[in-house]
Amino acid sequence: MNEKELREIKRRFRPDRSNIPNIVGCFINAAGQIISRFNQSILLTENDESEELLTVMKKTLSGSLGTNLTDIEFSTKDVTDAEEHKLLMSLRDSHLKDESALSAFFDKIAQSVHMECNYVVLLANDIYDVYTKENDEESGSSTTFSYIVCSICPLKDSDSGLFFRESDKLFHTVTASAILTRPVLGFMFPTFDDRMANIYHALYYTKDVATANPEFVSRIFGKEAPMPPKVQKSAFSYCVSTGLGEECSFEVVRSVSAQIAEMVEEHKEMKIPEPLTLTKSTVKTLLANCGVEEKTLERVGEKMDESYGQNAEIMPKNVVTTTRLDIAMPDVKISVKKDKMNLVSTQVINGKKYVMIEAEEGVEVNGIPITISE
C-alpha cells in the first residue's frame, strides 16, 4: 500500500462512511487468560461511542509506512497451504461470523501478546464499494473490497470520582473503571493495493518501533517479524563502516547522507505515492558517486545481504537522518542542517584530528554573541 491508498482506507473509519456493522473482540487479563468475549453493534451504539471506537481502530493505521506500518508478504505456498493465512481468510470471508475461527484467532492473541495490564482485542470487518476514478472523479462501482482490522489495546485503570455532565450541568459520581487506550499492536488484512484486495499482503502495525513482537507475528502471520527501525539503522552503520573499512571517511559519509536527503526531497516534490526505498544497488551507486572502488562496493553489498537479506528494501528515514547531519564524539555532539553540510570538514593539524566548522558570523555561546579573532 502507498500513502494515498492508506489515507483512502483511513477515511472509512467514521460511522457515516464505514460499512462496519459491529466490532467483535475479547477481554484478556495480564495472566493471558480470555475472560470474556463481546460483540458490539455500531448501528445500535450511541453515535459518540461508535465514533470513539472507530477512532481507536483507525489508530491501527497510523504512523508512517515502513516504520510503524510494515508490509507482511505471503508467498504462493502460504496462500494455498499456510494455516495462518487460511485463518485470516476465514475471518474475512465469514465477516467475523465464524465462531471457530474467532476462537482460534483470540487464542493465538492470548498466547502471543503478553502485557503487564489487562487488554482488549478489537476486530472489525468493513466492506468498501470501490468506485473507479477518472480525472479524480468517481464513476460507477467496479469492485468490493472486504478487509479486517485488528487492534490490540491496553486497558488503563481509572479511579472513582466526580465528573461534570454538560447536559444537566451537575456533578455525578463515576465508579472505578477501565479505560480503553490507543492500540499498541494490530494489522489490516488484506492490503488495498491499486485500489483492490491483495491477499498476498497484510499491513502490520506496532506503536513501539523498537519492538519487533516476533511471537505475535509468527503466530498470526506465520512469518518472521520485520526488523525494527532502530535495528535497521545499526545494521546500516555496520554495513557501511565495516564494508568501507579505512575508506569510511567523513567526506564519503557526508556525501552519501546528502545524496539520500536529495533523493527524499525529489521523491516528495514529484509526489510519487509509492514509498522511497534504498536497495543494495542504490547504496552501491551512492558510494560509487563518492569514488569508492568496485571491490569495496562488493564488500558493502555482501554486508547488506548478511544483515538485511537479499533483495531487501530499506526506508531511508529508518537508517539515515535526512534533515540534518549529526556528528557525535564521546563528549561533544553537533547537528548541522542538511543545506549547510558543506560548512563541516575534518583536518589533521600537528598530528591531532579535528572536526572543523566554518563560522563567519552569528556565533553564540550560551546565547551570547561572540567575536572570533584572527
Helices and strands as residue ranges (DSSP letters): H 3-10, E 22-28, E 34-41, H 47-58, G 59-61, E 69-73, H 76-81, H 83-93, H 99-112, E 119-134, E 137-158, E 161-165, E 170-174, E 177-180, E 185-189, E 191-193, E 196-198, E 201-206, H 214-221, H 229-244, G 245-247, H 250-269, H 280-288, H 294-308, H 316-319, E 324-328, E 333-337, G 338-343, E 344-349, E 352-357, E 364-365, E 368-369
